[in-house]
Amino acid sequence: MRIKCVVSAVLSVLLLLSCSGNDPLPLHKSSRLLMGTLVDVAVIGEEERAKAATESIFNEIKRIENLTSFYNPSELTKINDNSGKGPTKASGELLGIIGEALRIARLTGGAFDPTVGALSRLWQFSGPGEPHLPPESEIKEALTKVGWNRVRIDTEAETILLPDAGMALDLGGIAKGYTLNRIAEILSKWGITSALVNIGGDILAAGEKQPGKPWLVGVEDPRNPRGIVAVAPLKDRIIVTSGDYERFFTKDEKRYHHIIDPRSGYPSDKLRSVTIVGPIGGTLQPAGTATFVLGVEEGLKFIRTVEGTQALLIDAEGNAHLSEGAGAVFETK
């Protein structure tokens, strides 16, 4: 068995290239390990303000991690620990994140499902254990704990109910996207109009690198970590990618990756990657995960319902598919 975890090297290189040149204001760059991944922040602006904004960004990421972490103690783990025992008190913010995740689950027929936690624990792609192929019997048992439509939220009482013991919410498919939207608000508060924030390959491009020059973000070739399949010039946009090359292991020459189809309990094998570009404030991250699970035909149909978004899909054979209007967003190679 071979295990591989990838933080998009090509994206990182392109981000550095995007930050080079004769910027009219100085560039402040900083990186930290948060949310179980590498976070890169590049802010263009007066030094003290840029540093203060950057520190505010890292503090906000830590705060949201304390709300949504699946494995480390958090507000979410308290909910999961109380599954099958009755309603659990939760903050309005966390209930809002969960509510949005449940909305996407309903729209996608469960292709994205935040109650996938029992399967997440089983496969261990992000946990303390080693990722492995679970026995079929254990997958079937975990599937009985999955079901977005069984979750009950009482917004007035600020409680949430996971009715069955062993049910668990995993917000890994929405937390980074939510965080990027919050970071956009922080940048605005500090008067920063030009920044690039990369949370493990999900990226906020605020403003432009220079006047008239957008940020350039590359889309990695799923089978060639040093190659790219497209470049997206971005201004005030968020770009997210779901791919089978980010966290995976191979067993008996078969690839098993971290994007689990909540309906089957196994990694989805219809696509190699999905990259979505959309407006700040949208719900792009779960939309990307859902599209990956749905595959080309159903995925492109779903993307048409997500306002203001364009997508690039790489299928299981390596062929590229663009959603309507995406040709104006992605410069394919």
ABEGO torsion letter per residue (X at the ends): XBBBBBBBAAAAAAAAAAABEBBABBBBBBBBBBGGBBBBBBBBEBAAAAAAAAAAAAAAAAAAAAAABAABBBAAAAAAAABGAEBBBBBAAAAAAAAAAAAAAAAAGGABBAAAAAAAAAAGAABABBBBBBBAAAAAAAAAABGAAABBBBAAAGBBBBABBGBBBBAAAAAAAAAAAAAAAAAAAAGBABBBBBBGGBBBBBEBABBGBBBBBBBBBAABAABBABBBBBBGBBBBBBBAAABBBBBGGBBBBABBBAAAGBBBAABABBBBBBBBGBBAAAAAAAAAAAEAAAAAAAAAABBGBBBBBBBAAGBBBBBBGAAAABBBX
